[in-house]
């Protein structure tokens, strides 16, 4: 029972992190195995025919896309936590100007960081679409 729980926990952690590696070791006749079968047909984990030209590039692009998406989701959570903690610090400052300034500075830094992340994502998306549309990396 304990082994099944551990493998299930690794499976859930792998899916949540966007990493299919611990998921692949699951037997196919369990509920998680059926879920993996469905995920290999639909969505970002769908299998790619290796005989198609450029299949390796599409697989690499899909993995990079999953990593970037997971990283952006993580950074969104970090931004939200920084904003909440700064808001709480500001509300509990009780008129202490130094604490209020620290909270304002943290909010400003978090907003600038979010802007940098969003702009870098837009830049990477623009470049990748230009490369795909021009067919620069066709296999």
C-alpha positions in Angstrom: 0.0 0.0 0.0 2.8 2.4 0.9 4.6 1.8 -2.4 1.4 2.5 -4.4 0.9 5.8 -2.5 4.5 6.8 -3.2 4.2 6.1 -6.9 0.8 7.9 -7.0 2.3 10.9 -5.2 5.3 11.0 -7.6 2.8 10.8 -10.5 0.7 13.7 -9.2 3.9 15.8 -8.5 5.2 15.0 -12.0 2.0 16.0 -13.7 1.7 19.2 -11.6 5.3 20.1 -12.5 4.7 19.3 -16.1 7.3 16.5 -16.1 6.1 13.3 -17.6 9.2 11.3 -16.4 7.9 9.8 -13.1 4.5 9.2 -14.8 5.9 6.9 -17.5 6.7 4.1 -15.0 3.0 3.6 -14.0 1.2 0.5 -15.1 -1.4 1.1 -17.9 -4.3 -0.7 -16.2 -4.7 1.7 -13.3 -6.6 4.9 -13.3 -3.4 6.9 -13.6 -2.4 4.6 -16.5 -5.6 5.4 -18.3 -5.1 9.1 -17.6 -1.6 8.8 -19.1 -3.0 7.1 -22.2 -5.5 9.9 -22.7 -2.8 12.5 -22.2 -0.7 10.8 -24.8 -3.5 11.2 -27.4 -4.7 14.7 -26.5 -2.9 17.8 -25.2 0.7 18.7 -24.8 1.9 15.1 -24.1 0.5 13.7 -27.3 2.9 11.4 -29.0 4.7 12.5 -32.2 5.2 10.2 -35.1 9.0 9.8 -35.3 8.9 9.2 -39.1 7.6 12.7 -39.8 10.2 15.2 -40.9 11.0 17.6 -38.0 9.5 15.4 -35.3 12.5 15.9 -33.0 12.2 19.7 -33.3 8.4 19.6 -32.5 9.1 17.4 -29.5 11.8 19.8 -28.3 9.6 22.8 -28.8 6.8 21.1 -26.9 9.1 20.3 -23.9 10.5 23.9 -24.0 7.0 25.2 -24.1 6.0 23.1 -21.1 9.1 24.3 -19.1 8.4 28.0 -20.0 4.7 27.7 -19.1 5.6 26.0 -15.8 8.2 28.7 -15.0 5.7 31.5 -15.8 3.1 29.9 -13.6 5.6 29.7 -10.8 6.6 33.3 -11.2 3.0 34.4 -11.2 2.5 32.7 -7.8 5.7 34.4 -6.5 4.4 37.8 -7.7 1.0 37.2 -6.0 2.7 36.1 -2.7 5.0 39.2 -2.8 2.0 41.5 -3.4 0.0 39.8 -0.5 2.9 40.0 1.9 3.6 43.6 1.0 -0.1 44.5 1.4 -0.1 42.9 4.8 3.1 44.7 5.8 1.6 48.0 4.7 -1.7 47.4 6.6 0.1 46.4 9.8 2.7 49.2 9.7 0.5 51.3 12.0 1.9 54.5 10.6 5.5 53.5 10.7 6.9 55.3 7.6 9.9 53.0 7.2 7.7 49.9 7.1 5.3 51.6 4.6 8.3 52.5 2.4 9.6 48.9 2.5 6.1 47.7 1.5 5.9 50.2 -1.4 9.4 49.3 -2.6 8.5 45.6 -2.6 5.3 46.2 -4.5 7.2 48.4 -7.0 9.9 45.8 -7.5 7.4 42.9 -7.9 5.5 44.9 -10.5 8.7 45.6 -12.4 9.7 42.0 -12.2 6.3 40.9 -13.5 6.6 43.4 -16.4 10.1 42.0 -17.3 8.8 38.4 -17.2 5.8 39.3 -19.4 7.9 41.2 -21.9 10.5 38.5 -22.1 7.8 35.9 -22.7 6.3 38.1 -25.5 9.8 38.5 -27.0 10.5 34.7 -27.0 7.0 34.1 -28.5 7.6 36.6 -31.2 11.0 35.2 -32.1 9.7 31.6 -32.1 6.7 32.4 -34.3 9.0 34.2 -36.7 11.3 31.1 -36.9 8.3 28.8 -37.3 6.6 30.9 -39.9 9.8 31.3 -42.0 10.5 27.6 -41.8 14.1 28.3 -40.7 14.3 25.1 -38.6 12.5 22.7 -40.8 13.9 19.2 -40.6 
